[in-house]
Amino acid sequence: MYGENPRRLVLLVMLILYATTAACTPSSPLTAKAPLMVLGTLSGTGMPEVVEAHIVISRGKHVVEETVPVINNEFTATVQVPVGEWEVTVLLVDAQGIVLFQSKSHSTKISVSQSQLLELVLRPADTKVHITIDVENYIFKHEALRARVHFDDEIYEIVRPDSLTPLETTIELAPGSYEFKVELYTESFRIGDRLGPGVWEAVHLAENEELFINWSPVTEALQISGCVETLLPCPQN
């Protein structure tokens, strides 16, 4: 079953990018558009049912999206885009609209009367990780205004304007196992404003699930005891 052994899943999408100009296409390369054809074939064992493919073609703030059905593990889409450099991403979703697989963004150049062949490897979709940092019982709860969240070598920063605002964030990571820790800071991320070094712990992100982490600073009780000693009286002659 897929849920029992996800590492054996191999999912490939073959993208054939074919760009040609129609007779009415303007001659200027700045305004020319070409049909971008995306052909996909899925293969894998124990794969969950995929019903739609979302093709996202982007360049800067310009984004073109197309959604097509997946029938018998195949899909085809044709999108009119201007010639030039574009980023192509494919996402596969189930009947509930949940993204099951996604590719990394792949750069391609759309040219007049030129075809290209891309091979994209799709991996399980990113897992949403909701992190809440609970400092209610922390001795520096009013001073803790910043946090750095570490997942292996990746660092995510959280800043709150005052001590009444929750320290929380949501990030997306590829499924897998990570080393995780949180470091708290005061008014800046300088080393002198760090409240503690944090403690590494292992976290596993499952596929197609959301993870909620409620983290509290690790503290230990410090017991202080003492006694009062008085000076001995001066000896009497």
C-alpha positions in Angstrom: 0.0 0.0 0.0 1.1 3.6 -0.6 0.8 4.7 3.0 2.9 1.7 4.2 5.9 2.2 1.8 5.9 5.6 0.1 9.6 5.5 -0.7 9.0 2.9 -3.5 6.8 5.3 -5.4 8.3 6.6 -8.6 6.3 9.2 -10.4 7.5 10.8 -13.6 5.9 13.4 -15.7 7.1 13.9 -19.3 6.5 17.4 -20.4 6.6 18.1 -24.2 6.8 21.8 -24.7 5.9 22.5 -28.3 5.8 26.1 -29.4 4.7 27.2 -32.9 3.3 30.5 -34.2 0.0 30.8 -36.0 -0.4 32.7 -39.2 -1.9 35.7 -37.4 0.9 35.9 -34.8 2.5 39.3 -34.8 6.1 39.3 -36.2 7.5 41.2 -33.2 9.2 38.7 -30.8 8.1 41.0 -27.9 4.4 40.4 -28.6 4.5 36.9 -30.2 2.6 34.2 -28.4 3.0 30.4 -28.9 0.9 27.4 -27.8 2.6 25.6 -25.0 1.6 21.9 -25.0 2.1 19.9 -21.8 1.8 16.1 -22.0 2.0 14.1 -18.9 2.2 10.4 -18.2 2.2 9.0 -14.7 3.7 5.8 -13.6 4.0 4.2 -10.2 3.0 1.4 -7.9 0.5 1.8 -5.0 -0.2 5.3 -6.1 -3.2 7.2 -4.7 -5.9 8.3 -7.2 -5.0 11.5 -9.0 -7.9 13.3 -10.8 -6.5 16.6 -11.9 -3.2 18.2 -13.0 -2.5 21.8 -12.2 0.1 23.4 -14.6 1.5 26.7 -13.4 3.6 28.7 -15.8 5.2 31.8 -14.2 7.6 34.6 -14.9 8.1 37.2 -12.2 4.6 38.4 -11.1 3.0 37.0 -14.3 1.3 33.6 -13.8 -0.6 31.4 -16.2 -2.5 28.5 -14.7 -4.3 25.6 -16.4 -6.2 22.7 -14.8 -6.9 19.5 -16.8 -8.2 16.1 -15.9 -6.0 13.1 -15.5 -7.5 10.1 -17.4 -5.9 6.7 -17.3 -2.8 8.3 -15.7 -2.4 10.7 -18.6 -3.1 14.4 -19.1 -2.7 17.0 -21.9 -2.9 20.8 -21.7 -2.2 23.6 -24.2 -1.6 27.1 -23.0 -0.9 30.3 -25.0 2.1 32.1 -23.5 4.4 34.8 -24.8 7.8 33.6 -26.0 10.7 33.9 -23.6 11.9 32.3 -20.3 9.2 30.7 -18.1 9.1 28.6 -14.9 6.9 25.4 -15.2 5.5 23.6 -12.2 3.1 20.7 -12.1 0.9 19.7 -9.2 -1.3 16.6 -9.0 -4.5 16.7 -6.9 -7.1 14.2 -5.7 -10.9 14.5 -5.8 -10.9 16.7 -2.7 -8.5 19.2 -4.3 -5.6 18.2 -2.0 -2.2 18.3 -3.6 -0.6 14.9 -3.5 2.5 15.4 -5.7 4.3 18.4 -7.0 7.4 19.1 -9.1 10.1 21.6 -8.5 9.9 24.8 -10.6 11.7 24.1 -13.9 13.0 26.8 -16.1 12.4 26.6 -19.9 12.6 28.9 -22.8 9.6 29.2 -25.2 10.8 29.9 -28.7 9.1 30.3 -32.0 9.0 27.1 -34.1 11.0 25.2 -31.6 10.0 22.2 -29.4 11.5 21.0 -26.1 11.3 18.0 -24.0 11.4 18.2 -20.2 11.3 15.4 -17.7 10.0 16.4 -14.3 10.2 14.1 -11.2 7.3 14.7 -8.9 7.7 14.2 -5.2 5.0 14.1 -2.5 3.5 17.5 -1.8 4.9 19.7 0.9 3.6 19.3 4.5 2.2 22.3 6.3 3.8 22.7 9.7 2.0 25.0 12.2 4.3 26.1 15.0 3.1 27.8 18.2 5.7 28.9 20.8 4.2 28.8 24.2 6.1 31.1 26.6 3.3 31.6 29.2 5.3 29.9 31.9 8.7 31.1 30.7 10.6 33.5 33.0 11.4 35.8 30.1 7.9 35.6 28.5 7.7 39.4 28.1 11.2 39.8 26.7 10.9 36.9 24.2 9.9 38.9 21.1 11.7 36.9 18.4 12.3 33.3 17.6 14.4 31.3 15.1 13.0 28.0 14.0 15.6 25.5 12.7 14.7 22.5 10.4 18.1 21.0 9.6 20.0 23.9 7.9 16.9 25.9 7.1 16.1 28.8 9.4 12.7 30.5 9.7 12.3 33.7 11.8 9.3 34.8 13.8 8.9 38.4 15.1 6.1 39.8 17.2 5.5 43.5 18.0 4.8 43.0 21.7 4.5 40.3 24.4 0.7 40.0 23.9 1.0 38.8 20.3 1.3 35.0 19.8 4.7 33.7 18.6 3.5 31.4 15.8 4.0 30.7 12.1 3.1 28.2 9.3 5.7 26.9 6.9 5.8 24.2 4.2 8.4 21.5 4.0 8.9 18.3 2.0 7.9 15.2 3.9 10.7 13.5 5.8 12.7 13.5 9.0 14.3 16.7 10.3 16.4 18.0 13.2 14.3 20.7 14.8 15.0 23.4 17.4 13.8 26.8 18.5 15.9 29.7 19.8 14.3 32.7 21.5 15.6 36.3 21.2 14.7 39.7 22.7 14.7 42.9 20.6 17.1 41.6 17.8 18.6 38.4 16.4 22.1 39.4 17.6 23.9 36.7 19.6 23.9 38.9 22.7 20.0 39.1 22.6 19.6 35.3 22.4 17.8 33.9 25.5 19.0 30.3 25.0 20.7 28.1 22.5 17.8 25.7 22.0 17.7 21.9 22.1 17.8 19.7 19.0 15.1 17.1 18.6 13.9 14.9 15.8 10.6 15.6 13.9 9.0 13.5 11.2 6.8 15.1 8.6 4.3 12.6 7.1 3.0 12.8 3.6 -0.4 14.5 2.9 -0.8 15.5 6.5 -0.6 18.8 8.5 1.6 18.9 11.6 0.9 21.1 14.6 3.9 21.7 16.9 3.2 23.4 20.3 6.7 24.2 21.6 7.7 25.4 25.0 11.2 26.5 26.2 13.1 23.7 28.0 13.7 24.8 31.6 15.0 23.1 34.7 14.5 24.0 38.4 17.4 25.6 40.0 17.5 25.1 43.8 19.4 27.6 45.8 20.0 27.1 49.5 22.2 28.9 52.0 23.0 29.5 55.6 23.9 32.6 57.6 27.2 32.5 59.4 28.0 35.0 62.1 31.5 36.0 63.2 32.7 34.4 66.3 33.1 36.7 69.2 36.6 38.1 69.9 38.5 36.1 72.5 38.6 37.6 76.0 41.9 38.0 77.7 
